[in-house]
Every structure is written in C-alpha cells, then in structure tokens.
Amino acid sequence: MRRLVLPVLLALSLPLCAQAPSDRGFDVASIKIDRSGGRGSRGGTAPGGRFTLTNVTAVQMITQAFRVKTVQVIGGPGWINEERYDVAAKMPDGSYDPQTGATPNSSVGPFLKSLLEERFHLVAHNDTRELTDASLVLARADGKLGPNLKPAAPEDYDCKNFDLRTFRPDPNDPFKAAPPCGNSASTLKNGAAHIVVRGQTMDQIAAALAGQSMPLVTNDTGLQGAYNYVLEYGPEPTAADAAAIPDLPTRTTALQQQLGLKIVLRKEQTPVVVIDHIEHPTED
C-alpha cells in the first residue's frame, strides 16, 4: 500500500453512508468514527482503485485533498484536529491503471475534496500567509552523504513495467523494504519513526522531509537523480514519549547523521487554504 497520507463510510454512533457522483467523487465511500484510541494514522492507495485512511482527523483529510501541509490549513473549529475517522473508498474506473491496478496518490485529491464538501459541508478558499518556509541543504561542507542515503539503481525508479501487486520486501536489504517508483514505507509509534524511501528525486525527498510542521521545502542540495534512504528517529526530548525511547536521535540529528542533510528555516509568503465553514458529518 502506498502512503504521507497520505474508502469512505462514516459512522458516528450509527453507520453513515454516502454515494458520491462518479464524475467527481468516489464510486463508493464510507466514513466512521475511529474509537481505537490510537495515535498513529496510516493509509493510501492500493491496487484496483482502493483508498483507505485510518485514524485520521478532518485536517489530515483536508491536507491530502488540497495537497498542502497542516500549517497551511487556516481556521476551523477545534474538533477538526481532534476527532478521528476511518475512511474506505473505491475510486471510479479510469482513475487507476486497469492492467496493473496502480493508483497514484496524486489522483486522490479531487475525490477526497468532493467527499469533504458533501459530507462535512466544507467551504474553503485559497489565500497567502507569511509562514515558516524551509530549504534542504547538505549538512557537510565536503558534500559527503550520510550512510543511509544512497543513489538509486534503475530498478528503484524505472517502473514502466512494474506491477505493484508483485512487490515483496527484501528482508536482506533495508533499502528495499519499500516498493520502487518513488514509494515509501514507514512505521510511526509513540513519537518514533522508521521510514524507508525508494527511488525518489531530491525534490520529492525534500517535500517529504518537511513533514506537516512546515508548508514548503526547497531542494537546495544540488543533487541530481533518484535516491533511496532509511531514516530512523525518536521524539523530541520535551515530548511525553521521549523517556520511553531513549536511544533514538531526534529528527534533526538523524537527518544530519543518517542522511547528511539538514533543513534551514526562513519566512516566506506561502499559499494557504482558509476554512470558511465545516460541519460534523451528518447521517443521510
């Protein structure tokens, strides 16, 4: 499954269902309140047009629908950052490869936006704000990369004939725990992360490393071509979970030690999505 954030039946106390128009929404979509109490979120596309999100907030759905970061979502009531949902949907024919079943995450946005408009009655508009921007640069003056960042081989990024259904992780190669073609695999638990990325350009890596705390990141490394990386880090020392995971470096330290990269912050005028109106999803 591809990730981010990267299916839709909604249930509050009773199951809620919605049928979206096939020309702009999911063929079948359901949402339900996630009552697991878990802190981690996951999801993405899968072969055959399937799309799932687990334990996500409305804000997380908005970021994926509009392809922005959390800090680029302005306004809205507090519950959009608190209530969590499970989403399961089927994308319409034509939105995924009928031969391989491959479904790019980038194609989900319009369908998820339609779902938010129909079920959450979302009304939003575009604007700009001065936000913290970032630049990804090499951490070392000599340009040496970290041990967990490697140039990708053609098999990692040349995906003309790749069928996602055939992928199996290689237990003997940590760089091949993720499918090729710019895919990633991650484990997030209690503030700790283990992330594997395979066959991405440095522009793609820069955007992914920004996370949700920064709206944009510019690749200023000067590195060309595709790369694989493995990144493992723990929570910040001030986080509640820090004491439970004492042996992992922070994200900033891990970037420098493991990948040989660092992020430099700056202020920039940045596109944002301003929420004018949003409601709890209602029963049909």
Backbone torsions as a table, in degrees:
resi	resn	phi	psi	omega
1	MET	NA	140.3	-179.6
2	ARG	-91.1	153.9	-176.1
3	ARG	-93.9	NA	NA
4	LEU	NA	NA	NA
5	VAL	NA	22.4	-121.1
6	LEU	12.6	NA	NA
7	PRO	NA	135.8	-172.3
8	VAL	-147.7	91.7	173.6
9	LEU	-119.1	126.4	-175.2
10	LEU	-111.4	130.1	177.0
11	ALA	-130.8	133.9	172.2
12	LEU	-98.2	-86.3	170.1
13	SER	-101.2	-24.6	175.9
14	LEU	-120.9	154.5	179.3
15	PRO	-61.1	140.1	176.3
16	LEU	-118.3	140.6	179.9
17	CYS	-131.4	152.2	177.2
18	ALA	-147.9	138.2	175.4
19	GLN	-105.9	120.6	-177.2
20	ALA	-95.0	149.7	177.1
21	PRO	-58.7	135.6	-174.1
22	SER	-68.1	-20.0	-177.5
23	ASP	-84.1	-10.6	-178.8
24	ARG	-145.7	-3.4	-178.8
25	GLY	-135.3	-179.7	177.8
26	PHE	-64.5	147.7	173.8
27	ASP	-62.8	-46.8	178.3
28	VAL	-134.9	133.4	-177.7
29	ALA	-144.5	140.3	177.4
30	SER	-142.5	149.0	178.5
31	ILE	-136.5	143.8	172.7
32	LYS	-144.8	152.4	176.1
33	ILE	-65.0	133.3	175.4
34	ASP	-88.0	117.3	-177.9
35	ARG	-109.5	18.6	-176.9
36	SER	-71.9	-24.5	-176.0
37	GLY	79.6	3.3	179.5
38	GLY	-71.1	158.5	-178.8
39	ARG	-103.7	-22.2	-177.3
40	GLY	-85.1	148.5	176.0
41	SER	-117.9	149.0	177.9
42	ARG	-153.3	170.7	177.2
43	GLY	146.8	-176.6	-178.8
44	GLY	148.0	-166.8	-179.3
45	THR	-91.1	158.6	177.8
46	ALA	-142.9	162.3	-178.8
47	PRO	-53.3	146.5	176.4
48	GLY	85.7	14.1	177.7
49	GLY	81.9	12.0	178.6
50	ARG	-79.7	141.7	-179.7
51	PHE	-139.1	129.9	-179.9
52	THR	-136.6	147.4	169.9
53	LEU	-134.7	138.2	-179.1
54	THR	-126.3	128.3	175.0
55	ASN	60.2	47.7	-179.5
56	VAL	-109.7	152.7	175.3
57	THR	-90.1	168.2	176.0
58	ALA	-61.9	-36.8	178.6
59	VAL	-62.5	-40.9	178.3
60	GLN	-63.2	-37.3	176.4
61	MET	-65.8	-40.1	180.0
62	ILE	-64.8	-41.2	-180.0
63	THR	-62.4	-37.6	179.1
64	GLN	-74.5	-37.7	-179.2
65	ALA	-65.0	-40.6	-176.3
66	PHE	-99.6	-2.5	178.5
67	ARG	59.0	52.0	177.5
68	VAL	-129.9	173.6	174.9
69	LYS	-92.9	166.3	-178.3
70	THR	-57.3	-41.5	-177.9
71	VAL	-69.3	-11.0	177.3
72	GLN	-90.7	1.4	176.1
73	VAL	-99.9	115.1	-173.6
74	ILE	-110.2	134.3	174.5
75	GLY	86.0	-171.6	-178.8
76	GLY	94.9	156.5	179.1
77	PRO	-72.3	163.5	-176.3
78	GLY	-62.0	-30.2	-174.4
79	TRP	-64.7	-19.8	-178.6
80	ILE	-68.0	-16.5	175.7
81	ASN	-101.5	-1.4	-172.3
82	GLU	-117.8	-51.6	-179.3
83	GLU	-67.7	139.9	-175.5
84	ARG	-120.9	145.3	-173.9
85	TYR	-130.3	156.1	167.6
86	ASP	-110.1	132.1	-176.7
87	VAL	-122.3	136.7	175.5
88	ALA	-140.1	128.8	-174.4
89	ALA	-148.8	162.8	175.5
90	LYS	-122.3	121.4	178.3
91	MET	-77.9	150.0	-176.9
92	PRO	-69.4	155.9	175.0
93	ASP	-55.8	142.6	-178.2
94	GLY	98.7	-15.2	179.6
95	SER	-95.8	-2.0	177.6
96	TYR	-144.0	161.0	-176.9
97	ASP	-69.3	118.7	-177.4
98	PRO	-69.6	-18.8	-178.9
99	GLN	-86.8	-51.1	-176.8
100	THR	-95.6	-17.8	-176.6
101	GLY	80.3	1.2	-177.5
102	ALA	-63.1	133.4	-179.6
103	THR	-128.1	107.6	-179.6
104	PRO	-68.3	138.1	178.3
105	ASN	-58.1	-31.0	-177.1
106	SER	-65.1	-18.2	-177.5
107	SER	-85.5	-7.2	-173.8
108	VAL	-79.2	-29.8	-172.0
109	GLY	-46.0	-55.0	-178.5
110	PRO	-60.1	-36.0	179.9
111	PHE	-69.3	-42.4	179.8
112	LEU	-69.0	-36.3	176.7
113	LYS	-62.3	-42.5	177.6
114	SER	-61.2	-40.7	178.5
115	LEU	-61.6	-44.4	179.4
116	LEU	-63.1	-39.3	179.7
117	GLU	-67.4	-39.0	-175.0
118	GLU	-82.0	-39.4	-173.8
119	ARG	-97.4	-32.0	179.1
120	PHE	-104.0	-0.7	-178.0
121	HIS	52.2	41.3	-178.7
122	LEU	-69.4	130.9	169.8
123	VAL	-126.0	125.1	-177.3
124	ALA	-145.2	158.9	175.8
125	HIS	-138.4	160.8	-179.5
126	ASN	-87.8	146.4	177.7
127	ASP	-155.8	-173.5	174.0
128	THR	-130.0	149.9	176.6
129	ARG	-142.0	155.5	172.2
130	GLU	-81.0	111.1	-178.5
131	LEU	-126.0	167.8	176.7
132	THR	-73.8	119.9	177.7
133	ASP	-104.9	176.6	-175.4
134	ALA	-149.4	156.1	177.4
135	SER	-128.2	129.2	177.5
136	LEU	-91.9	123.9	-177.6
137	VAL	-133.3	168.2	174.6
138	LEU	-73.5	138.4	-176.2
139	ALA	-79.1	-28.3	-175.7
140	ARG	-104.9	142.8	-179.5
141	ALA	-64.6	-29.8	-179.5
142	ASP	-84.2	-0.1	176.4
143	GLY	77.6	6.8	-178.5
144	LYS	-70.4	135.3	-179.6
145	LEU	-84.6	159.7	176.6
146	GLY	-74.2	164.4	-176.1
147	PRO	-66.3	-19.5	-176.8
148	ASN	-101.5	13.4	176.3
149	LEU	-122.4	115.9	-174.0
150	LYS	-128.5	142.4	172.0
151	PRO	-59.1	137.7	-177.7
152	ALA	-80.9	146.3	172.7
153	ALA	-85.2	161.8	179.1
154	PRO	-51.7	-35.3	-179.5
155	GLU	-65.3	-17.1	180.0
156	ASP	-84.8	-24.0	-174.7
157	TYR	-130.8	-14.3	179.7
158	ASP	-88.8	99.5	-167.8
159	CYS	-117.7	29.0	-178.3
160	LYS	-59.9	-36.2	-177.3
161	ASN	-115.4	17.9	-177.1
162	PHE	-80.9	133.1	176.8
163	ASP	-112.9	113.6	-176.3
164	LEU	-56.9	-28.5	-178.2
165	ARG	-67.4	-17.7	-178.1
166	THR	-92.4	-4.9	-174.3
167	PHE	-70.8	135.3	171.9
168	ARG	-135.8	129.1	179.2
169	PRO	-59.0	147.2	176.8
170	ASP	-97.2	108.7	-176.5
171	PRO	-65.6	-15.6	-178.3
172	ASN	-95.8	-1.4	-178.4
173	ASP	-136.3	104.1	-177.0
174	PRO	-61.4	-24.0	178.8
175	PHE	-75.7	-12.7	-178.9
176	LYS	-109.8	27.7	172.7
177	ALA	-79.4	-14.0	177.5
178	ALA	-111.9	151.5	175.2
179	PRO	-65.0	157.3	177.1
180	PRO	-73.2	-170.7	174.4
181	CYS	72.5	35.5	176.4
182	GLY	82.1	13.7	179.8
183	ASN	-84.8	168.9	179.1
184	SER	-143.5	161.0	175.0
185	ALA	-137.3	138.7	-177.5
186	SER	-146.7	153.4	172.5
187	THR	-126.0	122.4	180.0
188	LEU	-122.8	123.4	-179.1
189	LYS	-153.2	127.3	175.4
190	ASN	51.8	38.5	177.5
191	GLY	85.5	-5.5	177.6
192	ALA	-98.9	148.8	-177.1
193	ALA	-136.1	141.8	170.6
194	HIS	-129.8	113.1	-171.7
195	ILE	-123.9	132.5	175.7
196	VAL	-121.6	128.1	178.6
197	VAL	-124.4	138.3	-174.4
198	ARG	-134.2	121.7	173.0
199	GLY	74.6	39.5	178.4
200	GLN	-109.8	148.0	172.4
201	THR	-73.2	165.4	179.6
202	MET	-67.8	-27.8	174.0
203	ASP	-61.9	-43.9	178.7
204	GLN	-66.6	-41.4	179.5
205	ILE	-63.9	-41.7	179.4
206	ALA	-59.5	-45.4	-179.6
207	ALA	-63.0	-41.4	-179.0
208	ALA	-68.8	-38.3	-178.4
209	LEU	-69.1	-21.2	179.0
210	ALA	-62.2	-31.0	-178.7
211	GLY	67.5	-162.9	-179.5
212	GLN	-91.7	-6.1	-176.9
213	SER	-84.9	-13.8	178.6
214	MET	-127.2	138.5	-176.7
215	PRO	-72.6	-41.6	-175.3
216	LEU	-140.5	154.1	173.0
217	VAL	-142.9	135.3	-178.6
218	THR	-102.8	134.7	177.1
219	ASN	-80.2	107.2	177.1
220	ASP	-117.1	26.6	179.9
221	THR	-78.4	-26.3	-174.0
222	GLY	79.3	3.0	-178.7
223	LEU	-82.0	135.5	179.9
224	GLN	-110.0	163.3	176.8
225	GLY	85.5	-169.8	-177.1
226	ALA	-106.8	154.3	-176.4
227	TYR	-138.9	157.0	168.7
228	ASN	-113.5	148.6	172.7
229	TYR	-151.7	157.2	172.4
230	VAL	-124.7	125.8	-177.9
231	LEU	-129.6	127.9	-179.7
232	GLU	-132.4	127.4	-179.4
233	TYR	-150.6	163.8	178.9
234	GLY	-110.9	-176.9	-179.8
235	PRO	-71.2	163.3	174.9
236	GLU	-64.9	152.4	-177.4
237	PRO	-56.8	-26.8	-178.6
238	THR	-84.9	-7.6	-177.6
239	ALA	-72.6	154.9	-178.1
240	ALA	-63.6	-29.4	-176.1
241	ASP	-90.2	-1.3	-172.4
242	ALA	-59.7	-41.4	-176.7
243	ALA	-64.9	-27.1	-178.1
244	ALA	-79.4	-14.0	-178.3
245	ILE	-132.3	74.9	-171.3
246	PRO	-80.5	-16.4	-168.5
247	ASP	-99.0	-1.6	-178.8
248	LEU	-100.2	141.6	176.7
249	PRO	-71.9	162.0	173.3
250	THR	-69.2	168.0	-178.3
251	ARG	-60.4	-42.7	-179.0
252	THR	-62.6	-44.8	179.4
253	THR	-66.8	-40.5	-179.7
254	ALA	-63.5	-40.2	177.8
255	LEU	-56.9	-44.8	-177.2
256	GLN	-73.9	-45.2	-176.0
257	GLN	-74.2	-41.8	-173.2
258	GLN	-89.9	-34.3	-176.7
259	LEU	-112.1	-16.9	-177.0
260	GLY	73.4	29.8	-177.9
261	LEU	-126.8	159.9	172.4
262	LYS	-149.7	158.1	-178.7
263	ILE	-111.5	126.3	178.5
264	VAL	-105.7	128.0	-175.4
265	LEU	-90.9	153.6	177.3
266	ARG	-159.1	167.3	178.3
267	LYS	-99.6	133.7	-179.8
268	GLU	-145.9	152.0	168.5
269	GLN	-71.4	122.6	-168.9
270	THR	-128.6	138.3	175.1
271	PRO	-62.3	140.1	177.7
272	VAL	-135.4	163.5	173.1
273	VAL	-111.5	119.1	-178.8
274	VAL	-99.8	123.2	179.7
275	ILE	-81.7	117.5	176.5
276	ASP	-89.3	-32.6	-176.8
277	HIS	-161.2	138.3	174.1
278	ILE	-156.3	145.2	-178.1
279	GLU	-129.0	157.7	167.8
280	HIS	-59.4	141.3	178.0
281	PRO	-61.6	139.2	-176.4
282	THR	-107.1	156.1	179.6
283	GLU	-73.9	140.6	-179.4
284	ASP	-67.6	NA	NA
